[in-house]
Amino acid sequence: MYLSWDKREMKYVVKSCNMDHNHDIGPQLFPLYVSNRQPDDDVAQRTSDMLAVGAKPSLVADALHRQNIPIAIKDVYNMSQKTSCSTLSEQRTCSTQSILTKLALWTV
């Protein structure tokens, strides 16, 4: 979308708009939209239980997909971070450790 400011009208004017998507869209992807992928309590509990015993987030996501439960692997990784860091001070420590780990990998 291209906007420009019209000085006489004192408002923005749409000059052009490209409605082509640079990614796939359609009904098969709707379950993975952020608004649709909030797990119910049962799924959230099962996911937390698997992560709590040390299961890798990618394997947890695969197990849920085999049960036709739509979940994005990114959400499982986020749940993993929240599960391992329950208090605010632990979250800060985990975030700091995560940043330091990434920096160490980048400098190698």
Secondary structure, DSSP 8 states (H G I E B T S, - for coil): -EEEEETTTTEEEEEE-----SS--SGGGGGGSGGG----HHHHHHHHHHHHTT--HHHHHHHHHHTT----HHHHHHHHHHHH--SHHHHHHHHHHHHHHHHHHHH-
